[in-house]
Amino acid sequence: MTQDVEDQRFMSINGFVQAIGPDDAQRSLHHETLIAAEFDRYHSGDPFQDLKHRARFSEEDQDLLKE
């Protein structure tokens, strides 16, 4: 099962845009929950949701999101 385009995350690498993450919506949500908890633990005061928003505009934040 594939996600709708609006639910997928996209990453621009060398000018090519590609979808990242699992195709299954439940797996994607589960992974994001785990990642958000880990990110918030190490980056207090900078929520994961803000990082996802900034990654659309900043290469530095895209790299951090890839990690």
N, C-alpha and C positions, 0 to 999 in steps of 0.2 A: 504494500500500500504506500502511495506517495502522498506527501503533504501538498496542500495548496501552495502556490507561489508566495502568497502573502505570509504564510507561516514559516517559511524557510529563512535561514540566515544565508547571506551571500558575502563573499570575500573577493576583493579585487586583487589579483596577483599578476603583476607584470602586464596590466592592462586587460587581462581576461577575467571576467566575472564568473564565479562558479559557486554553486550551492555547497554549503558545508553542513555537517551534522547528519544524524540518522534520518532515514526516510520516514520512520514510524513516529507519529506525533507523541505517543505516550513515552517512547524511549527518549525522544528529544526533550520533553518536559522533565523527565527523570534526570537526565544528564545535566540539564541547565540548573536544576535545583541543587545538585551536588556541587557543580562548579561555582554557583553563586554563593553558597555557604562557605566554600574554601576561599574564594576571592574576598568576601566580606571579612573573614577572619584575619587575613593578612593586609588588607587595605581599609582599615577603619576610617570612617568618614567619607568613603568613596564607594557608593553602592554599585553593585554589578549592573543594575539597570542603566545607570548613568554611563558606565563604560560601553555598554552595547549601543547606546545612542551616540556617543562620541566617536565610536569606531567607524561610523559611516563617513566621518569627515577627517579623521586624523590617522595618518599612517602609524604613528607611535601607538595609538590605542588599538589599531587593527593588529599590530604585532602582539600586544599584550593579550588581546582576545584570542589570538591563535594559540598562544601558550596555554 
